[in-house]
Structures are given as C-alpha cells and as structure tokens.
Amino acid sequence: MNRLDRITTILIQLQSKRLVKAQEIADRFGISLRTVYRDIKTLEEAGIPVIGEAGQGYSLMEGYCLPPVMFTQEEATALLTAEKLVEKLTDTSTRNQYQAALYKIKAVLRSSEKDHLENMEEHIAVVESPYFSGTKNDSAYLQQILKAIADKKVLNIDYFAEHSQEKTNRNIEPVGIFFMGRYWYLIAWCMLRKDYRHFRVDHIRYLSITTISFNKEHPALRSFLNKVSKEKELHKVVIRVKKEILKYLGEQKFYNGFVSQEDIGGMMEMTFLTASLTGFAKWFLLFGDQAEIITPAELTRKVQENIRLLEKSLKK
C-alpha cells in the first residue's frame, strides 16, 4: 500500500471509533510509531481536525466526517459474503438489522459496484450441512443481549440445562457472546451461582432486560475464551476412511471435532480436533474396519485397548 492510500485509510479508521491508539494504526499497517506520527501530521496539515490526547490516542473533532467513501469491488464483495453468513448464523433480529445497515451502505455505492453485487449474489451461498439437526437461531435473543451489555443492565432468563434436564430462573450480568461449533453462547455473571457461567443461547427459554443496572467491571470476553482454550486441551486426529461410509458418519463427526477432509483417491482423509482421545477411540470402533488411523499413535493404542477390553468382556 502506498503512502497516500495508507493516509486515506487511517482517516477512515479515525472515523470508525471515538479514540484510536497510535499502536493500533502501527499494528494494522505494519509501520513504526514514528511513521504513524508523520502520517497524522500530514492529515493535520491537510486541514483534518485531528485531536491528539496525550497517552491516549487520536480522535476527530466532534461533528467532522467525510462524505460517503467509495468501496472497491473486493470490499463490496466482502460485505455480500458477510451478509450470507449473517443470514445463516444469527437470529432474525440481527439479520434484519444487518440488512438495514447494508441497504444504507449500498446506497452510497457507485453504479458499477451495485451491478457487481447483483451479479455476485448468485455465486455466494452458505449451505447448511445435511447432517446438522434443524436447530435454528431465529429466537436467539442476540440483539437483546448485546443491548443489555451496552447499557449494563441485568438480564432475567429462564434457562434449560441439558445435563440436568432442569429449568431455572436466573438474574445474570452479561459479559459477551461467542459462536462456537453450531451454537451461540453467552458468558455472564450468574447471581444464582455467584460465579461466571456460560449459557447456550438456544437453551434460553425466556429473556427480558430488567431495569436493574450493574456497575461491576467484568473481565473482557477474550480472557474467558483464552481460559476455555487452555482448560480444554485439543488433540489433532487424522484418519482415512472409505468414501462409501462417509454418509454413515453423519452428525457424529461434528460432535467429535471434525475440521476438514481431503480426497486422496480411494479414501477420504479427515482431520479432527478432539478434547478426548478416549471418547474418539470408542467412536472410531463403530467404523474402524473401514478406516485407518494416521495420527496420533496414542489413539491407535487406545483403540487397541478398547478391543482387548471388548474381547475380555465377550469371553465371560
């Protein structure tokens, strides 16, 4: 990226949030802080009202904004791709809000970009796996949860716990949401349990934003996700299976951490990230006569151990 394009992009970045740190700009463009300072000075000399807050960052004078910016075809296509993902992976309210925002963005596109999006519409799709259950996110409460987070309001929920098959009513202080696997999850401080808990959003049977405010500063969502990843050690598993049995693996492959697969001739090489080699070994026995383990060796040992235990049980 040449310097003119970078300075223009920095100006757009300054309009994207109230305060932008110099280090954020340096990290984004892979430049030194000294170069950031020079670029900011160039903007100031061009008459852009940049306000520098010592030790904080940069902002634009309140009320200042550029006319609508133009998008490249690649940027417009990225927006269209995001629309397809939002349509499949979020709830009805979020889809409607995103589409409303996208209409406003499309309104400032050049005619050629609008034509480009119309042409690309039929060439991008997010297809649900036939092995997934019919679970939908139409009532996932995502916008209500995000509003409560922004306003620091307590949520009242009826939650169905799958492990105990019980429904409880709780007041919670929401921290953040994340998407993992096929589901949205909510991290919150649970007043009932007096601790942080994560809730699968589609198991929330009722949700309302109360008038109760909370002032507690909760840790950032990222810290919870890092903790989850550390506590849940994942093992990479690579196996090869005969193509004709793929259809019989069904939804179970996703429960066992399916990541990807590659056609290598008469076999399909499948990669998984699993939290339990013991559990994976038991699942592998269901179709092991039509498959082979590539890695890790520990999985082979566990499968062999299960076979020995099975033989011993059958001899009784």
N, C-alpha and C positions, 0 to 999 in steps of 0.2 A: 504494500500500500504506500503510495507516495504521500509526501507531507501535506499537501492540500487536502487530499481525501481524508487523511487522519485528523486534521484540524476540524474539518466539517463533521466528522463522526464524533469527535469529542464534544462539539457543540450540541449535537443531538443527545449525547449521553448526559450532558448537563441539564437538558430539558426533561430527562426521564425520571429524575428524582430530586428531592429538595436539596440534598447535600451529597456531593461526590468527592471522595478522597483522592488525593493525588496518586496514592499507591494503587487504587482501583484502576485508574487510567493507565498507569505504567504496566500493570499486570495484563490488562486487556490487549495492549498493543506490543508488549514485549520491549518497552523502551525504558530508559533511565528516568529517575525523578527530575534530573536536570533538564532533560528533553521535554518533560511534561510542563515544567515551569516556563520554558521558552514558548511552547505551543499556547499556553494560557495567555502569556504576554502578547502573542500575535493576535489572539482574539480580542484582547482589551484594546490594542492599537487599531483594530478594525471597527471599534465602536460598540462592541458587545459588552453589556454591563455585567461583567463577571465580578462577583463578590468573593474575596478570599477570607476565610475565617481561620485565624492562626491556630495551628494544631488540629483543625477540624477537617477542612476541605474547601471545596468551591461550590458556589451556587449562583444562579442567575437572579437579577433583580426581580422582585415580585411584579407580575404582570407582563414581563417580557416573554415573547415567544416568536418563533419564526413562522412564516406562512407554512401550510402543509408541505411536508417533504415528499419528494418523489421516491418511489420504490424501484429497485432493479427487478428484472423478471425472476431472478433467483429468490429474492426476498418475498415477492408476491407468491411464488410457488410454495415457499416455506409456510406462509400463512394459511394457504389452502390445505397443505398437509396437516398442519396443526388442527384445522377445522375438522378433518376426518377423524383424528384421534380424540378430540373433544367429544365428537358425536357418539363415539363408541364407548369411551372410558369414563364419562362423567354422568351426572344426573341431568334431568330435564331443565332445571333452573339454570345450571351452569351453561348448558348448551344454548339456551335462549339468550343469556347474557353475552356469550361469546359471539353468537351470530349477530346480535345487535351492534356489538363493537366492530365486527368485521364489515358490516354494511357501511359504517362511518369511514372505515379505512378505504374500502373500495370506492367510496365517493370521491376521494382525492387522487385516485389512480388515473394515469393517462389512458387514453382510449386503447392504445396498443397493449397496455398491461391488463386492462379489463378483458380484451379479446383473448389474451394469453390465458387468463384464469378460466374463462369459459371453455377454451379448447382443452385445458388440462384437467378439467372437472371429471371427465370420463376416464382418465388414466390413473387416478389415485383412489385406492379403496383400502379400508381396514376390515378384514373379514374375520368374523368370529369362528373359533375352532369348532368343528362339529362334535368334538369330544368334551367341550365345556358344557356345563349344565346351563339351563336357560336363565340363570340369575341376571337380573338387570339392575342398573343403578338409577332407575327413574325416580326413586324417592330416597336418595342418599343424603339429603339434608346438607349438602356441601356448602351451599351459599349461606345457610343459616349459621353453620358452624364458623365459617370464616368471618361473618359479621360479628358473632359473639367474641371471637378472638380480637378483632379490630376494636370493638367497643369495651373490651374487658368485662363482659357480662357472664354470669354463671348460667350454665345450661341445665335444664331438668330433663332427664331421659328415662325411659323405660328400656332396659337392656336385657336381651335374652342371651344367657351364657350357654354356649353349646356344650361345654364339658360337663356342666351340672344340670343342664336342661331346665334351668330356673330363670324366671324373670324378676328383676329387681328395679326399684325406682331409685335414682341417684341424682344428686346435685354435683356437677363437675365444673372445674375451671379449665377450659380448653387451651391447649398449647399449640397444636398444629395437626395437620393431616398429611398422610402419605399414601401412595399407591404401591402395592406390592403383590406380585402374582396376578390375581384377578380381582382383588378387592381393595377398597379404600379403608384406611384405618385412622382412628383419632387418638392422639396422645392427650391425656388430661390428668389434672389432679382430682382424684376421687375423694369427695368428702365422706363417703360411706366407709371406704377402706383406709382413709388417712394416708394415701400414698399415690404415686403416679401409676396410672394404668393405661393400657391401650385397648381400644374398643373397635371391633369390626363394624364399620358403619352400617352395613346392610342388616346387622343384628339389632340395631336401634329401632324399636317398635314405635316409639313416640319421642318427640323432641320439641322443646319450647325454650325460647330465650327469656330468662327471668329479668326482673328489674334489679336484681342483686348485682352490685359491682364488686370486682376484686382488684386489689392493688398489689398483690404478691407478684414479684418479678420471677417468672419461671425460667428455667434454663432453655436455651434455644433448641428447636426441634432437632437440629443436626446432632446435638450432643446425645439425644436419645437414640437416634439412628446409629450413631457410632457405637453406643453401648450395646445395642441389639446385635450388631455385626460382630462385635468382639465376643459376646456371650454365646453366639451361635456359630461355632466353627463349621465351615463348609468344606466338604471333600469333593474333589473333582473326580468324576467317574466317566470312563469311556468304554462303551460296549459296542459290539456289532451284532445285528440281528438280521434274520432273513426277512426280505421285504414283504413276503406274504403274510407275516404275523403282525405287521405294524398296526393294522386295523384293530387287532385284539388288545393292544396295549391301552387304547382308549384314554380316558381322562387320568388314569393312574400314573401315566408318565409325567404329567404336570405336578401331581402330588409328590412325586419323587424327585423333583428338581430339574425337569427337562430344560435344556438350554438351546440346543441346536442339533441338527442332523445333516449328514453328508452322504450322498450316493457314491459308493466305491465299487460299483459293479453289481455283483450278485447279492451284496449285503448293504445295509444302511448303518453307518457309523453314527452313534448317538452320544451326545455329551450331556452330563448331568452335574448339578451342584447339589449335593445332599447333606443334610445335617446329621444323618445316621447311616453309617455303613451297615450296621446290623439290620436295620429295617430294610435297606436297599437289597441286602443279600436275601432276605426272606421273599421279597417281591420278585427278585431275579429267578428264583426257583420255579416260578409259575410258567416261565417260558425258556428256561436255561438250556433245554435240549435243542433249541433253535437259535442259540446265541452264543457268543464268546466274550469273555472279559479281556479288555485291552489293558486297562489300568484302573485302580491301583492293585498291587499284588495282595494287599490286605483284604480286599474284597473277595478275591479268589479263596483265601484261607477261611474267611467267614462262611462262604457258600459251602466249602468242603466240610466245615464243622457242622453246619446245619444238616448236611446229607448224612453224616455219621450219626448225629442225634436221631434223625428220622429212621435210619436203619436199625438203630438200637431199640427205638420205640416199637417198630414193626415186629421185632423178634420176640417181644414179650408175649 
